[in-house]
């Protein structure tokens, strides 16, 4: 399962995007993480 961590390196982003094609995405965790960073 994917994590809900922010990715900043190109290779990490590429891997995470590819994994989203066949693994569950943790939307609630992603939203909660963004909320914690005060993203609006």
DSSP file (Angstrom, degrees, kcal/mol; ACC not computed):
  #  RESIDUE AA STRUCTURE BP1 BP2  ACC     N-H-->O    O-->H-N    N-H-->O    O-->H-N    TCO  KAPPA ALPHA  PHI   PSI    X-CA   Y-CA   Z-CA
    1    1 A X              0   0    0      0, 0.0    24,-0.1     0, 0.0     2,-0.0   0.000 360.0 360.0 360.0 142.4    0.0    0.0    0.0
    2    2 A X        -     0   0    0     22,-1.3     2,-0.1    17,-0.1    14,-0.0  -0.338 360.0-127.1 -70.9 154.5    1.2    3.5   -0.8
    3    3 A X        -     0   0    0      2,-0.1    23,-0.3    22,-0.1    -1,-0.1  -0.430  12.3-125.3 -93.4 177.4    2.1    5.9    2.0
    4    4 A X        +     0   0    0     -2,-0.1     2,-0.2    21,-0.1    29,-0.1   0.003  64.6 129.6-111.2  26.7    0.7    9.4    2.3
    5    5 A X        -     0   0    0      1,-0.1     2,-0.3    28,-0.0    -2,-0.1  -0.512  64.7-106.3 -85.3 150.8    4.1   11.1    2.5
    6    6 A X        -     0   0    0     -2,-0.2     2,-0.4    27,-0.0    -1,-0.1  -0.563  32.3-150.2 -72.7 134.3    5.1   14.1    0.4
    7    7 A X        +     0   0    0     -2,-0.3     3,-0.0     1,-0.1    -1,-0.0  -0.898  26.0 164.5-107.6 137.0    7.6   13.2   -2.3
    8    8 A X        +     0   0    0     -2,-0.4     2,-0.3     1,-0.0    -1,-0.1   0.557  51.4  83.9-126.3 -17.1   10.1   15.7   -3.5
    9    9 A X  S  > S-     0   0    0      1,-0.1     4,-2.4     4,-0.0     3,-0.4  -0.729  77.5-128.1 -92.7 140.7   12.7   13.7   -5.5
   10   10 A X  H  > S+     0   0    0     -2,-0.3     4,-2.5     1,-0.2     5,-0.2   0.870 108.4  50.1 -55.1 -42.9   12.0   12.9   -9.1
   11   11 A X  H  > S+     0   0    0      1,-0.2     4,-2.1     2,-0.2    -1,-0.2   0.861 110.9  49.5 -67.8 -34.4   12.6    9.2   -8.8
   12   12 A X  H  > S+     0   0    0     -3,-0.4     4,-2.5     2,-0.2    -2,-0.2   0.903 111.9  48.6 -68.0 -41.5   10.3    9.0   -5.7
   13   13 A X  H  X S+     0   0    0     -4,-2.4     4,-2.5     2,-0.2     5,-0.2   0.929 111.6  49.2 -63.7 -46.1    7.5   10.8   -7.5
   14   14 A X  H  X S+     0   0    0     -4,-2.5     4,-2.2    -5,-0.2    -2,-0.2   0.926 112.8  47.2 -60.3 -46.2    7.9    8.6  -10.6
   15   15 A X  H  X S+     0   0    0     -4,-2.1     4,-2.5     1,-0.2    -1,-0.2   0.923 112.2  49.7 -62.2 -45.2    7.7    5.4   -8.5
   16   16 A X  H  X S+     0   0    0     -4,-2.5     4,-1.5     1,-0.2    -2,-0.2   0.899 110.7  50.0 -62.6 -41.1    4.7    6.7   -6.5
   17   17 A X  H  < S+     0   0    0     -4,-2.5     4,-0.4     1,-0.2    -1,-0.2   0.908 111.9  47.6 -64.2 -41.8    2.8    7.6   -9.6
   18   18 A X  H >< S+     0   0    0     -4,-2.2     3,-1.4     1,-0.2     4,-0.4   0.902 109.0  54.0 -66.0 -39.8    3.5    4.2  -11.2
   19   19 A X  H >X S+     0   0    0     -4,-2.5     4,-1.7     1,-0.3     3,-1.3   0.806  96.6  67.0 -64.8 -28.6    2.5    2.4   -8.0
   20   20 A X  T 3< S+     0   0    0     -4,-1.5    -1,-0.3     1,-0.3    -2,-0.2   0.699  88.7  68.0 -65.8 -17.6   -0.9    4.2   -8.0
   21   21 A X  T <4 S+     0   0    0     -3,-1.4    -1,-0.3    -4,-0.4    -2,-0.2   0.799 120.9  12.3 -70.3 -28.2   -1.8    2.3  -11.1
   22   22 A X  T <4 S+     0   0    0     -3,-1.3     2,-0.3    -4,-0.4    -2,-0.2   0.375 116.7  69.8-133.7   3.7   -2.0   -1.0   -9.2
   23   23 A X  S  < S-     0   0    0     -4,-1.7     2,-0.1   -22,-0.0    -1,-0.0  -0.916  87.0 -93.8-123.6 152.4   -2.0   -0.3   -5.5
   24   24 A X        -     0   0    0     -2,-0.3   -22,-1.3     1,-0.1     2,-0.4  -0.357  35.8-136.5 -62.6 139.5   -4.6    1.4   -3.3
   25   25 A X        -     0   0    0    -24,-0.1     2,-1.5    -5,-0.1     3,-0.2  -0.840   8.3-135.9 -98.3 135.5   -4.2    5.1   -2.8
   26   26 A X     >  +     0   0    0     -2,-0.4     4,-2.2   -23,-0.3     5,-0.2  -0.591  34.8 166.6 -93.1  75.0   -4.6    6.4    0.8
   27   27 A X  H  > S+     0   0    0     -2,-1.5     4,-2.7     1,-0.2     5,-0.2   0.891  72.3  51.4 -59.9 -44.8   -6.7    9.4    0.0
   28   28 A X  H  > S+     0   0    0      1,-0.2     4,-2.6     2,-0.2    -1,-0.2   0.923 112.1  47.0 -61.6 -44.0   -7.9   10.2    3.5
   29   29 A X  H  > S+     0   0    0      2,-0.2     4,-2.3     1,-0.2    -1,-0.2   0.882 111.6  51.9 -64.6 -37.6   -4.3   10.1    4.8
   30   30 A X  H  X S+     0   0    0     -4,-2.2     4,-2.3     2,-0.2    -2,-0.2   0.931 111.8  45.7 -63.6 -45.2   -3.2   12.3    1.9
   31   31 A X  H  X S+     0   0    0     -4,-2.7     4,-2.6     1,-0.2    -2,-0.2   0.916 113.0  49.9 -65.1 -43.3   -5.9   14.9    2.7
   32   32 A X  H  X S+     0   0    0     -4,-2.6     4,-2.1    -5,-0.2    -1,-0.2   0.887 110.2  51.1 -62.9 -38.3   -5.1   14.8    6.5
   33   33 A X  H  X S+     0   0    0     -4,-2.3     4,-1.1     2,-0.2    -2,-0.2   0.917 111.2  47.1 -63.7 -44.2   -1.4   15.2    5.7
   34   34 A X  H  <>S+     0   0    0     -4,-2.3     5,-2.5     1,-0.2     3,-0.4   0.897 110.4  53.1 -64.7 -39.6   -2.1   18.3    3.5
   35   35 A X  H ><5S+     0   0    0     -4,-2.6     3,-1.5     1,-0.2    -1,-0.2   0.895 106.0  53.7 -61.1 -40.0   -4.4   19.7    6.2
   36   36 A X  H 3<5S+     0   0    0     -4,-2.1    -1,-0.2     1,-0.3    -2,-0.2   0.775 107.9  50.2 -65.4 -26.5   -1.6   19.3    8.7
   37   37 A X  T 3<5S-     0   0    0     -4,-1.1    -1,-0.3    -3,-0.4    -2,-0.2   0.341 117.1-117.8 -91.2   6.2    0.6   21.3    6.4
   38   38 A X  T < 5 +     0   0    0     -3,-1.5     2,-0.3     1,-0.2    -3,-0.2   0.816  51.0 170.8  60.5  35.7   -2.1   24.0    6.2
   39   39 A X      <       0   0    0     -5,-2.5    -1,-0.2     1,-0.1    -2,-0.1  -0.607 360.0 360.0 -74.4 132.9   -2.6   23.5    2.4
   40   40 A X              0   0    0     -2,-0.3    -1,-0.1     0, 0.0    -5,-0.0   0.366 360.0 360.0-118.1 360.0   -5.6   25.4    1.2
